[in-house]
């Protein structure tokens, strides 16, 4: 009986995870498809975003304040895209 309960809990958690992690329509989650914004500052800090038109992660130069930085590293971007979020 305990084994059945554990299996049920595992499957329940797995379903909940999929519901929250996947959007179900085959599109990438919002975090993976955020457009980069340099921001008002003048630093040239390399950051990354996913270019959905070319279907690849690309680098952009973040200004260092405000703006939108989807990913700090290329690896984070690639992981988000390959895992679906």
HTML snippet that shows the backbone in 3Dmol.js (N, CA, C, O; Angstrom):
<script src="https://3Dmol.org/build/3Dmol-min.js"></script>
<div id="view" style="width:600px;height:400px;position:relative"></div>
<script>
const pdb = `
ATOM      1  N   UNK A   1       0.816  -1.195   0.000  1.00  0.00           N
ATOM      2  CA  UNK A   1       0.000   0.000   0.000  1.00  0.00           C
ATOM      3  C   UNK A   1       0.860   1.259   0.000  1.00  0.00           C
ATOM      4  O   UNK A   1       0.553   2.223  -0.702  1.00  0.00           O
ATOM      5  N   UNK A   2       1.932   1.253   0.782  1.00  0.00           N
ATOM      6  CA  UNK A   2       2.800   2.426   0.846  1.00  0.00           C
ATOM      7  C   UNK A   2       3.429   2.693  -0.515  1.00  0.00           C
ATOM      8  O   UNK A   2       3.560   3.848  -0.920  1.00  0.00           O
ATOM      9  N   UNK A   3       3.818   1.642  -1.222  1.00  0.00           N
ATOM     10  CA  UNK A   3       4.416   1.804  -2.545  1.00  0.00           C
ATOM     11  C   UNK A   3       3.438   2.466  -3.510  1.00  0.00           C
ATOM     12  O   UNK A   3       3.834   3.331  -4.292  1.00  0.00           O
ATOM     13  N   UNK A   4       2.173   2.071  -3.467  1.00  0.00           N
ATOM     14  CA  UNK A   4       1.164   2.670  -4.339  1.00  0.00           C
ATOM     15  C   UNK A   4       1.000   4.157  -4.041  1.00  0.00           C
ATOM     16  O   UNK A   4       0.848   4.960  -4.961  1.00  0.00           O
ATOM     17  N   UNK A   5       1.029   4.523  -2.780  1.00  0.00           N
ATOM     18  CA  UNK A   5       0.903   5.929  -2.384  1.00  0.00           C
ATOM     19  C   UNK A   5       2.103   6.722  -2.886  1.00  0.00           C
ATOM     20  O   UNK A   5       1.946   7.834  -3.388  1.00  0.00           O
ATOM     21  N   UNK A   6       3.296   6.159  -2.753  1.00  0.00           N
ATOM     22  CA  UNK A   6       4.496   6.847  -3.224  1.00  0.00           C
ATOM     23  C   UNK A   6       4.477   7.033  -4.737  1.00  0.00           C
ATOM     24  O   UNK A   6       4.859   8.091  -5.236  1.00  0.00           O
ATOM     25  N   UNK A   7       4.044   6.030  -5.458  1.00  0.00           N
ATOM     26  CA  UNK A   7       3.944   6.134  -6.911  1.00  0.00           C
ATOM     27  C   UNK A   7       2.925   7.203  -7.283  1.00  0.00           C
ATOM     28  O   UNK A   7       3.164   8.011  -8.181  1.00  0.00           O
ATOM     29  N   UNK A   8       1.794   7.206  -6.594  1.00  0.00           N
ATOM     30  CA  UNK A   8       0.765   8.211  -6.851  1.00  0.00           C
ATOM     31  C   UNK A   8       1.309   9.620  -6.603  1.00  0.00           C
ATOM     32  O   UNK A   8       1.095  10.522  -7.413  1.00  0.00           O
ATOM     33  N   UNK A   9       2.007   9.805  -5.490  1.00  0.00           N
ATOM     34  CA  UNK A   9       2.580  11.126  -5.172  1.00  0.00           C
ATOM     35  C   UNK A   9       3.584  11.556  -6.240  1.00  0.00           C
ATOM     36  O   UNK A   9       3.598  12.712  -6.662  1.00  0.00           O
ATOM     37  N   UNK A  10       4.413  10.625  -6.665  1.00  0.00           N
ATOM     38  CA  UNK A  10       5.397  10.935  -7.699  1.00  0.00           C
ATOM     39  C   UNK A  10       4.709  11.379  -8.987  1.00  0.00           C
ATOM     40  O   UNK A  10       5.076  12.397  -9.573  1.00  0.00           O
ATOM     41  N   UNK A  11       3.717  10.618  -9.422  1.00  0.00           N
ATOM     42  CA  UNK A  11       3.007  10.957 -10.658  1.00  0.00           C
ATOM     43  C   UNK A  11       2.268  12.285 -10.526  1.00  0.00           C
ATOM     44  O   UNK A  11       2.239  13.076 -11.469  1.00  0.00           O
ATOM     45  N   UNK A  12       1.678  12.529  -9.377  1.00  0.00           N
ATOM     46  CA  UNK A  12       0.980  13.790  -9.129  1.00  0.00           C
ATOM     47  C   UNK A  12       1.949  14.970  -9.235  1.00  0.00           C
ATOM     48  O   UNK A  12       1.645  15.973  -9.881  1.00  0.00           O
ATOM     49  N   UNK A  13       3.112  14.843  -8.601  1.00  0.00           N
ATOM     50  CA  UNK A  13       4.122  15.909  -8.666  1.00  0.00           C
ATOM     51  C   UNK A  13       4.634  16.096 -10.090  1.00  0.00           C
ATOM     52  O   UNK A  13       4.871  17.225 -10.521  1.00  0.00           O
ATOM     53  N   UNK A  14       4.803  15.016 -10.810  1.00  0.00           N
ATOM     54  CA  UNK A  14       5.262  15.094 -12.190  1.00  0.00           C
ATOM     55  C   UNK A  14       4.252  15.844 -13.062  1.00  0.00           C
ATOM     56  O   UNK A  14       4.635  16.681 -13.880  1.00  0.00           O
ATOM     57  N   UNK A  15       2.989  15.547 -12.888  1.00  0.00           N
ATOM     58  CA  UNK A  15       1.942  16.243 -13.650  1.00  0.00           C
ATOM     59  C   UNK A  15       1.928  17.726 -13.297  1.00  0.00           C
ATOM     60  O   UNK A  15       1.844  18.570 -14.189  1.00  0.00           O
ATOM     61  N   UNK A  16       2.009  18.050 -12.016  1.00  0.00           N
ATOM     62  CA  UNK A  16       2.038  19.461 -11.613  1.00  0.00           C
ATOM     63  C   UNK A  16       3.242  20.179 -12.204  1.00  0.00           C
ATOM     64  O   UNK A  16       3.124  21.306 -12.687  1.00  0.00           O
ATOM     65  N   UNK A  17       4.389  19.534 -12.166  1.00  0.00           N
ATOM     66  CA  UNK A  17       5.587  20.136 -12.742  1.00  0.00           C
ATOM     67  C   UNK A  17       5.382  20.436 -14.221  1.00  0.00           C
ATOM     68  O   UNK A  17       5.708  21.527 -14.688  1.00  0.00           O
ATOM     69  N   UNK A  18       4.849  19.479 -14.949  1.00  0.00           N
ATOM     70  CA  UNK A  18       4.629  19.676 -16.387  1.00  0.00           C
ATOM     71  C   UNK A  18       3.625  20.784 -16.653  1.00  0.00           C
ATOM     72  O   UNK A  18       3.787  21.553 -17.601  1.00  0.00           O
ATOM     73  N   UNK A  19       2.600  20.874 -15.835  1.00  0.00           N
ATOM     74  CA  UNK A  19       1.609  21.933 -16.033  1.00  0.00           C
ATOM     75  C   UNK A  19       2.216  23.314 -15.852  1.00  0.00           C
ATOM     76  O   UNK A  19       1.876  24.244 -16.583  1.00  0.00           O
ATOM     77  N   UNK A  20       3.111  23.456 -14.885  1.00  0.00           N
ATOM     78  CA  UNK A  20       3.711  24.757 -14.634  1.00  0.00           C
ATOM     79  C   UNK A  20       4.917  25.035 -15.518  1.00  0.00           C
ATOM     80  O   UNK A  20       5.172  26.192 -15.854  1.00  0.00           O
ATOM     81  N   UNK A  21       5.655  24.020 -15.897  1.00  0.00           N
ATOM     82  CA  UNK A  21       6.870  24.221 -16.688  1.00  0.00           C
ATOM     83  C   UNK A  21       6.584  24.296 -18.181  1.00  0.00           C
ATOM     84  O   UNK A  21       7.316  24.958 -18.917  1.00  0.00           O
ATOM     85  N   UNK A  22       5.549  23.638 -18.631  1.00  0.00           N
ATOM     86  CA  UNK A  22       5.233  23.588 -20.055  1.00  0.00           C
ATOM     87  C   UNK A  22       3.967  24.387 -20.303  1.00  0.00           C
ATOM     88  O   UNK A  22       3.050  24.390 -19.481  1.00  0.00           O
ATOM     89  N   UNK A  23       3.924  25.063 -21.439  1.00  0.00           N
ATOM     90  CA  UNK A  23       2.708  25.804 -21.725  1.00  0.00           C
ATOM     91  C   UNK A  23       1.778  25.026 -22.632  1.00  0.00           C
ATOM     92  O   UNK A  23       0.690  25.508 -22.950  1.00  0.00           O
ATOM     93  N   UNK A  24       2.176  23.827 -23.061  1.00  0.00           N
ATOM     94  CA  UNK A  24       1.274  22.926 -23.738  1.00  0.00           C
ATOM     95  C   UNK A  24       1.029  23.175 -25.207  1.00  0.00           C
ATOM     96  O   UNK A  24       0.448  22.320 -25.875  1.00  0.00           O
ATOM     97  N   UNK A  25       1.445  24.306 -25.738  1.00  0.00           N
ATOM     98  CA  UNK A  25       1.163  24.580 -27.144  1.00  0.00           C
ATOM     99  C   UNK A  25       2.405  24.498 -28.012  1.00  0.00           C
ATOM    100  O   UNK A  25       2.383  24.922 -29.167  1.00  0.00           O
ATOM    101  N   UNK A  26       3.488  23.958 -27.469  1.00  0.00           N
ATOM    102  CA  UNK A  26       4.705  23.786 -28.245  1.00  0.00           C
ATOM    103  C   UNK A  26       5.570  25.029 -28.338  1.00  0.00           C
ATOM    104  O   UNK A  26       6.635  24.999 -28.954  1.00  0.00           O
ATOM    105  N   UNK A  27       5.124  26.122 -27.735  1.00  0.00           N
ATOM    106  CA  UNK A  27       5.922  27.341 -27.764  1.00  0.00           C
ATOM    107  C   UNK A  27       6.829  27.388 -26.544  1.00  0.00           C
ATOM    108  O   UNK A  27       6.586  26.714 -25.542  1.00  0.00           O
ATOM    109  N   UNK A  28       7.879  28.198 -26.648  1.00  0.00           N
ATOM    110  CA  UNK A  28       8.798  28.356 -25.532  1.00  0.00           C
ATOM    111  C   UNK A  28       8.146  29.169 -24.424  1.00  0.00           C
ATOM    112  O   UNK A  28       7.328  30.047 -24.699  1.00  0.00           O
ATOM    113  N   UNK A  29       8.498  28.887 -23.178  1.00  0.00           N
ATOM    114  CA  UNK A  29       8.013  29.706 -22.072  1.00  0.00           C
ATOM    115  C   UNK A  29       8.487  31.150 -22.233  1.00  0.00           C
ATOM    116  O   UNK A  29       9.483  31.410 -22.908  1.00  0.00           O
ATOM    117  N   UNK A  30       7.779  32.074 -21.618  1.00  0.00           N
ATOM    118  CA  UNK A  30       8.078  33.496 -21.755  1.00  0.00           C
ATOM    119  C   UNK A  30       9.539  33.813 -21.451  1.00  0.00           C
ATOM    120  O   UNK A  30      10.159  34.594 -22.172  1.00  0.00           O
ATOM    121  N   UNK A  31      10.095  33.228 -20.407  1.00  0.00           N
ATOM    122  CA  UNK A  31      11.479  33.536 -20.033  1.00  0.00           C
ATOM    123  C   UNK A  31      12.447  33.250 -21.179  1.00  0.00           C
ATOM    124  O   UNK A  31      13.411  33.988 -21.381  1.00  0.00           O
ATOM    125  N   UNK A  32      12.190  32.188 -21.919  1.00  0.00           N
ATOM    126  CA  UNK A  32      13.087  31.828 -23.016  1.00  0.00           C
ATOM    127  C   UNK A  32      12.958  32.775 -24.200  1.00  0.00           C
ATOM    128  O   UNK A  32      13.884  32.885 -25.004  1.00  0.00           O
ATOM    129  N   UNK A  33      11.842  33.452 -24.319  1.00  0.00           N
ATOM    130  CA  UNK A  33      11.635  34.286 -25.502  1.00  0.00           C
ATOM    131  C   UNK A  33      11.616  35.781 -25.204  1.00  0.00           C
ATOM    132  O   UNK A  33      11.139  36.564 -26.026  1.00  0.00           O
ATOM    133  N   UNK A  34      12.125  36.192 -24.041  1.00  0.00           N
ATOM    134  CA  UNK A  34      12.197  37.620 -23.725  1.00  0.00           C
ATOM    135  C   UNK A  34      13.129  38.335 -24.687  1.00  0.00           C
ATOM    136  O   UNK A  34      14.212  37.841 -25.000  1.00  0.00           O
ATOM    137  N   UNK A  35      12.701  39.499 -25.152  1.00  0.00           N
ATOM    138  CA  UNK A  35      13.556  40.316 -26.021  1.00  0.00           C
ATOM    139  C   UNK A  35      14.517  41.117 -25.148  1.00  0.00           C
ATOM    140  O   UNK A  35      14.108  41.639 -24.111  1.00  0.00           O
ATOM    141  N   UNK A  36      15.778  41.226 -25.543  1.00  0.00           N
ATOM    142  CA  UNK A  36      16.739  41.970 -24.737  1.00  0.00           C
ATOM    143  C   UNK A  36      16.528  43.476 -24.869  1.00  0.00           C
ATOM    144  O   UNK A  36      16.115  43.970 -25.918  1.00  0.00           O
ATOM    145  N   UNK A  37      16.818  44.191 -23.791  1.00  0.00           N
ATOM    146  CA  UNK A  37      16.832  45.655 -23.814  1.00  0.00           C
ATOM    147  C   UNK A  37      18.126  46.102 -23.160  1.00  0.00           C
ATOM    148  O   UNK A  37      18.420  45.713 -22.029  1.00  0.00           O
ATOM    149  N   UNK A  38      18.896  46.909 -23.857  1.00  0.00           N
ATOM    150  CA  UNK A  38      20.220  47.335 -23.401  1.00  0.00           C
ATOM    151  C   UNK A  38      20.151  48.144 -22.113  1.00  0.00           C
ATOM    152  O   UNK A  38      21.019  47.992 -21.254  1.00  0.00           O
ATOM    153  N   UNK A  39      19.150  48.995 -21.955  1.00  0.00           N
ATOM    154  CA  UNK A  39      19.038  49.866 -20.790  1.00  0.00           C
ATOM    155  C   UNK A  39      19.779  51.173 -21.017  1.00  0.00           C
ATOM    156  O   UNK A  39      20.483  51.317 -22.017  1.00  0.00           O
ATOM    157  N   UNK A  40      19.630  52.138 -20.093  1.00  0.00           N
ATOM    158  CA  UNK A  40      20.173  53.481 -20.293  1.00  0.00           C
ATOM    159  C   UNK A  40      21.662  53.656 -19.980  1.00  0.00           C
ATOM    160  O   UNK A  40      22.239  54.683 -20.339  1.00  0.00           O
ATOM    161  N   UNK A  41      22.285  52.703 -19.335  1.00  0.00           N
ATOM    162  CA  UNK A  41      23.695  52.869 -18.949  1.00  0.00           C
ATOM    163  C   UNK A  41      24.631  52.484 -20.091  1.00  0.00           C
ATOM    164  O   UNK A  41      24.201  51.923 -21.098  1.00  0.00           O
ATOM    165  N   UNK A  42      25.918  52.794 -19.918  1.00  0.00           N
ATOM    166  CA  UNK A  42      26.881  52.670 -21.016  1.00  0.00           C
ATOM    167  C   UNK A  42      27.883  51.525 -20.901  1.00  0.00           C
ATOM    168  O   UNK A  42      28.813  51.444 -21.704  1.00  0.00           O
ATOM    169  N   UNK A  43      27.716  50.649 -19.932  1.00  0.00           N
ATOM    170  CA  UNK A  43      28.639  49.508 -19.828  1.00  0.00           C
ATOM    171  C   UNK A  43      28.402  48.571 -21.016  1.00  0.00           C
ATOM    172  O   UNK A  43      27.340  48.608 -21.638  1.00  0.00           O
ATOM    173  N   UNK A  44      29.357  47.766 -21.313  1.00  0.00           N
ATOM    174  CA  UNK A  44      29.225  46.787 -22.396  1.00  0.00           C
ATOM    175  C   UNK A  44      29.415  45.387 -21.814  1.00  0.00           C
ATOM    176  O   UNK A  44      30.459  44.760 -21.991  1.00  0.00           O
ATOM    177  N   UNK A  45      28.397  44.922 -21.126  1.00  0.00           N
ATOM    178  CA  UNK A  45      28.462  43.632 -20.448  1.00  0.00           C
ATOM    179  C   UNK A  45      27.804  42.577 -21.336  1.00  0.00           C
ATOM    180  O   UNK A  45      26.623  42.705 -21.657  1.00  0.00           O
ATOM    181  N   UNK A  46      28.533  41.548 -21.737  1.00  0.00           N
ATOM    182  CA  UNK A  46      27.936  40.532 -22.607  1.00  0.00           C
ATOM    183  C   UNK A  46      26.856  39.727 -21.880  1.00  0.00           C
ATOM    184  O   UNK A  46      27.085  39.173 -20.805  1.00  0.00           O
ATOM    185  N   UNK A  47      25.684  39.681 -22.493  1.00  0.00           N
ATOM    186  CA  UNK A  47      24.557  38.895 -22.002  1.00  0.00           C
ATOM    187  C   UNK A  47      23.913  38.211 -23.200  1.00  0.00           C
ATOM    188  O   UNK A  47      24.337  38.426 -24.335  1.00  0.00           O
ATOM    189  N   UNK A  48      22.891  37.387 -22.960  1.00  0.00           N
ATOM    190  CA  UNK A  48      22.366  36.531 -24.026  1.00  0.00           C
ATOM    191  C   UNK A  48      20.842  36.532 -24.076  1.00  0.00           C
ATOM    192  O   UNK A  48      20.168  36.799 -23.081  1.00  0.00           O
ATOM    193  N   UNK A  49      20.325  36.227 -25.256  1.00  0.00           N
ATOM    194  CA  UNK A  49      18.889  36.100 -25.485  1.00  0.00           C
ATOM    195  C   UNK A  49      18.668  35.075 -26.588  1.00  0.00           C
ATOM    196  O   UNK A  49      19.599  34.722 -27.311  1.00  0.00           O
ATOM    197  N   UNK A  50      17.435  34.600 -26.713  1.00  0.00           N
ATOM    198  CA  UNK A  50      17.099  33.641 -27.759  1.00  0.00           C
ATOM    199  C   UNK A  50      16.433  34.371 -28.913  1.00  0.00           C
ATOM    200  O   UNK A  50      15.405  35.025 -28.735  1.00  0.00           O
ATOM    201  N   UNK A  51      17.021  34.258 -30.093  1.00  0.00           N
ATOM    202  CA  UNK A  51      16.472  34.848 -31.313  1.00  0.00           C
ATOM    203  C   UNK A  51      15.576  33.796 -31.963  1.00  0.00           C
ATOM    204  O   UNK A  51      16.066  32.843 -32.570  1.00  0.00           O
ATOM    205  N   UNK A  52      14.269  33.975 -31.832  1.00  0.00           N
ATOM    206  CA  UNK A  52      13.336  32.960 -32.337  1.00  0.00           C
ATOM    207  C   UNK A  52      13.284  32.916 -33.860  1.00  0.00           C
ATOM    208  O   UNK A  52      12.929  31.885 -34.431  1.00  0.00           O
ATOM    209  N   UNK A  53      13.630  34.010 -34.525  1.00  0.00           N
ATOM    210  CA  UNK A  53      13.628  34.009 -35.990  1.00  0.00           C
ATOM    211  C   UNK A  53      14.756  33.150 -36.546  1.00  0.00           C
ATOM    212  O   UNK A  53      14.582  32.452 -37.544  1.00  0.00           O
ATOM    213  N   UNK A  54      15.916  33.206 -35.892  1.00  0.00           N
ATOM    214  CA  UNK A  54      17.061  32.413 -36.341  1.00  0.00           C
ATOM    215  C   UNK A  54      17.231  31.136 -35.518  1.00  0.00           C
ATOM    216  O   UNK A  54      18.122  30.329 -35.781  1.00  0.00           O
ATOM    217  N   UNK A  55      16.363  30.965 -34.521  1.00  0.00           N
ATOM    218  CA  UNK A  55      16.349  29.763 -33.696  1.00  0.00           C
ATOM    219  C   UNK A  55      17.696  29.472 -33.033  1.00  0.00           C
ATOM    220  O   UNK A  55      18.182  28.341 -33.054  1.00  0.00           O
ATOM    221  N   UNK A  56      18.291  30.521 -32.440  1.00  0.00           N
ATOM    222  CA  UNK A  56      19.564  30.344 -31.737  1.00  0.00           C
ATOM    223  C   UNK A  56      19.746  31.407 -30.668  1.00  0.00           C
ATOM    224  O   UNK A  56      19.141  32.478 -30.723  1.00  0.00           O
ATOM    225  N   UNK A  57      20.593  31.092 -29.692  1.00  0.00           N
ATOM    226  CA  UNK A  57      20.938  32.046 -28.647  1.00  0.00           C
ATOM    227  C   UNK A  57      21.992  32.998 -29.189  1.00  0.00           C
ATOM    228  O   UNK A  57      22.922  32.587 -29.883  1.00  0.00           O
ATOM    229  N   UNK A  58      21.834  34.279 -28.861  1.00  0.00           N
ATOM    230  CA  UNK A  58      22.767  35.291 -29.347  1.00  0.00           C
ATOM    231  C   UNK A  58      23.211  36.196 -28.208  1.00  0.00           C
ATOM    232  O   UNK A  58      22.532  36.329 -27.190  1.00  0.00           O
ATOM    233  N   UNK A  59      24.353  36.805 -28.407  1.00  0.00           N
ATOM    234  CA  UNK A  59      24.898  37.740 -27.431  1.00  0.00           C
ATOM    235  C   UNK A  59      24.454  39.156 -27.767  1.00  0.00           C
ATOM    236  O   UNK A  59      24.292  39.512 -28.934  1.00  0.00           O
ATOM    237  N   UNK A  60      24.258  39.968 -26.710  1.00  0.00           N
ATOM    238  CA  UNK A  60      24.064  41.403 -26.882  1.00  0.00           C
ATOM    239  C   UNK A  60      24.820  42.095 -25.762  1.00  0.00           C
ATOM    240  O   UNK A  60      25.148  41.464 -24.758  1.00  0.00           O
ATOM    241  N   UNK A  61      25.099  43.374 -25.918  1.00  0.00           N
ATOM    242  CA  UNK A  61      25.833  44.136 -24.908  1.00  0.00           C
ATOM    243  C   UNK A  61      24.851  44.904 -24.035  1.00  0.00           C
ATOM    244  O   UNK A  61      24.226  45.867 -24.478  1.00  0.00           O
ATOM    245  N   UNK A  62      24.725  44.460 -22.782  1.00  0.00           N
ATOM    246  CA  UNK A  62      23.845  45.105 -21.809  1.00  0.00           C
ATOM    247  C   UNK A  62      24.545  46.329 -21.254  1.00  0.00           C
ATOM    248  O   UNK A  62      25.760  46.316 -21.059  1.00  0.00           O
ATOM    249  N   UNK A  63      23.792  47.381 -20.999  1.00  0.00           N
ATOM    250  CA  UNK A  63      24.353  48.632 -20.501  1.00  0.00           C
ATOM    251  C   UNK A  63      24.756  48.608 -19.042  1.00  0.00           C
ATOM    252  O   UNK A  63      25.510  49.480 -18.611  1.00  0.00           O
ATOM    253  N   UNK A  64      24.286  47.643 -18.263  1.00  0.00           N
ATOM    254  CA  UNK A  64      24.688  47.538 -16.866  1.00  0.00           C
ATOM    255  C   UNK A  64      23.623  47.960 -15.871  1.00  0.00           C
ATOM    256  O   UNK A  64      23.768  47.706 -14.676  1.00  0.00           O
ATOM    257  N   UNK A  65      22.549  48.601 -16.335  1.00  0.00           N
ATOM    258  CA  UNK A  65      21.452  48.960 -15.435  1.00  0.00           C
ATOM    259  C   UNK A  65      20.133  48.940 -16.199  1.00  0.00           C
ATOM    260  O   UNK A  65      20.084  49.149 -17.411  1.00  0.00           O
ATOM    261  N   UNK A  66      19.072  48.682 -15.450  1.00  0.00           N
ATOM    262  CA  UNK A  66      17.726  48.587 -16.027  1.00  0.00           C
ATOM    263  C   UNK A  66      17.728  47.644 -17.231  1.00  0.00           C
ATOM    264  O   UNK A  66      18.486  46.675 -17.247  1.00  0.00           O
ATOM    265  N   UNK A  67      16.920  47.901 -18.207  1.00  0.00           N
ATOM    266  CA  UNK A  67      16.865  47.037 -19.379  1.00  0.00           C
ATOM    267  C   UNK A  67      16.330  45.651 -19.057  1.00  0.00           C
ATOM    268  O   UNK A  67      15.836  45.401 -17.957  1.00  0.00           O
ATOM    269  N   UNK A  68      16.434  44.768 -20.018  1.00  0.00           N
ATOM    270  CA  UNK A  68      15.984  43.380 -19.864  1.00  0.00           C
ATOM    271  C   UNK A  68      17.125  42.458 -20.262  1.00  0.00           C
ATOM    272  O   UNK A  68      17.628  42.522 -21.383  1.00  0.00           O
ATOM    273  N   UNK A  69      17.527  41.604 -19.335  1.00  0.00           N
ATOM    274  CA  UNK A  69      18.592  40.634 -19.580  1.00  0.00           C
ATOM    275  C   UNK A  69      17.991  39.238 -19.422  1.00  0.00           C
ATOM    276  O   UNK A  69      17.866  38.740 -18.303  1.00  0.00           O
ATOM    277  N   UNK A  70      17.618  38.608 -20.535  1.00  0.00           N
ATOM    278  CA  UNK A  70      17.023  37.274 -20.429  1.00  0.00           C
ATOM    279  C   UNK A  70      17.950  36.236 -19.789  1.00  0.00           C
ATOM    280  O   UNK A  70      17.501  35.435 -18.970  1.00  0.00           O
ATOM    281  N   UNK A  71      19.244  36.242 -20.156  1.00  0.00           N
ATOM    282  CA  UNK A  71      20.183  35.240 -19.636  1.00  0.00           C
ATOM    283  C   UNK A  71      21.552  35.864 -19.395  1.00  0.00           C
ATOM    284  O   UNK A  71      22.021  36.693 -20.176  1.00  0.00           O
ATOM    285  N   UNK A  72      22.187  35.448 -18.294  1.00  0.00           N
ATOM    286  CA  UNK A  72      23.539  35.917 -17.985  1.00  0.00           C
ATOM    287  C   UNK A  72      24.595  35.178 -18.795  1.00  0.00           C
ATOM    288  O   UNK A  72      25.647  35.738 -19.102  1.00  0.00           O
ATOM    289  N   UNK A  73      24.323  33.934 -19.138  1.00  0.00           N
ATOM    290  CA  UNK A  73      25.315  33.137 -19.861  1.00  0.00           C
ATOM    291  C   UNK A  73      24.685  32.452 -21.072  1.00  0.00           C
ATOM    292  O   UNK A  73      23.470  32.267 -21.137  1.00  0.00           O
ATOM    293  N   UNK A  74      25.519  32.088 -22.010  1.00  0.00           N
ATOM    294  CA  UNK A  74      25.069  31.344 -23.184  1.00  0.00           C
ATOM    295  C   UNK A  74      24.488  29.995 -22.760  1.00  0.00           C
ATOM    296  O   UNK A  74      23.501  29.530 -23.329  1.00  0.00           O
ATOM    297  N   UNK A  75      25.105  29.378 -21.765  1.00  0.00           N
ATOM    298  CA  UNK A  75      24.649  28.075 -21.288  1.00  0.00           C
ATOM    299  C   UNK A  75      23.231  28.149 -20.730  1.00  0.00           C
ATOM    300  O   UNK A  75      22.424  27.253 -20.974  1.00  0.00           O
ATOM    301  N   UNK A  76      22.916  29.221 -19.974  1.00  0.00           N
ATOM    302  CA  UNK A  76      21.564  29.388 -19.435  1.00  0.00           C
ATOM    303  C   UNK A  76      20.546  29.481 -20.562  1.00  0.00           C
ATOM    304  O   UNK A  76      19.478  28.873 -20.493  1.00  0.00           O
ATOM    305  N   UNK A  77      20.876  30.238 -21.592  1.00  0.00           N
ATOM    306  CA  UNK A  77      19.985  30.397 -22.735  1.00  0.00           C
ATOM    307  C   UNK A  77      19.754  29.057 -23.423  1.00  0.00           C
ATOM    308  O   UNK A  77      18.614  28.668 -23.673  1.00  0.00           O
ATOM    309  N   UNK A  78      20.828  28.363 -23.723  1.00  0.00           N
ATOM    310  CA  UNK A  78      20.714  27.084 -24.424  1.00  0.00           C
ATOM    311  C   UNK A  78      19.945  26.055 -23.603  1.00  0.00           C
ATOM    312  O   UNK A  78      19.183  25.261 -24.154  1.00  0.00           O
ATOM    313  N   UNK A  79      20.143  26.069 -22.289  1.00  0.00           N
ATOM    314  CA  UNK A  79      19.431  25.132 -21.421  1.00  0.00           C
ATOM    315  C   UNK A  79      17.933  25.433 -21.411  1.00  0.00           C
ATOM    316  O   UNK A  79      17.114  24.516 -21.468  1.00  0.00           O
ATOM    317  N   UNK A  80      17.576  26.703 -21.339  1.00  0.00           N
ATOM    318  CA  UNK A  80      16.164  27.087 -21.332  1.00  0.00           C
ATOM    319  C   UNK A  80      15.480  26.651 -22.619  1.00  0.00           C
ATOM    320  O   UNK A  80      14.375  26.109 -22.595  1.00  0.00           O
ATOM    321  N   UNK A  81      16.137  26.888 -23.723  1.00  0.00           N
ATOM    322  CA  UNK A  81      15.564  26.559 -25.026  1.00  0.00           C
ATOM    323  C   UNK A  81      15.470  25.046 -25.218  1.00  0.00           C
ATOM    324  O   UNK A  81      14.460  24.545 -25.711  1.00  0.00           O
ATOM    325  N   UNK A  82      16.515  24.318 -24.831  1.00  0.00           N
ATOM    326  CA  UNK A  82      16.513  22.869 -25.055  1.00  0.00           C
ATOM    327  C   UNK A  82      15.587  22.127 -24.103  1.00  0.00           C
ATOM    328  O   UNK A  82      15.043  21.080 -24.454  1.00  0.00           O
ATOM    329  N   UNK A  83      15.403  22.667 -22.891  1.00  0.00           N
ATOM    330  CA  UNK A  83      14.547  21.981 -21.925  1.00  0.00           C
ATOM    331  C   UNK A  83      13.122  22.497 -21.946  1.00  0.00           C
ATOM    332  O   UNK A  83      12.257  21.951 -21.261  1.00  0.00           O
ATOM    333  N   UNK A  84      12.864  23.538 -22.719  1.00  0.00           N
ATOM    334  CA  UNK A  84      11.516  24.089 -22.769  1.00  0.00           C
ATOM    335  C   UNK A  84      11.174  24.928 -21.563  1.00  0.00           C
ATOM    336  O   UNK A  84       9.997  25.081 -21.236  1.00  0.00           O
ATOM    337  N   UNK A  85      12.189  25.487 -20.880  1.00  0.00           N
ATOM    338  CA  UNK A  85      11.919  26.379 -19.779  1.00  0.00           C
ATOM    339  C   UNK A  85      12.717  26.093 -18.600  1.00  0.00           C
ATOM    340  O   UNK A  85      12.587  26.779 -17.586  1.00  0.00           O
TER     341      UNK A  85
END
`;
const viewer = $3Dmol.createViewer("view");
viewer.addModel(pdb, "pdb");
viewer.setStyle({}, {cartoon: {color: "spectrum"}});
viewer.zoomTo();
viewer.render();
</script>
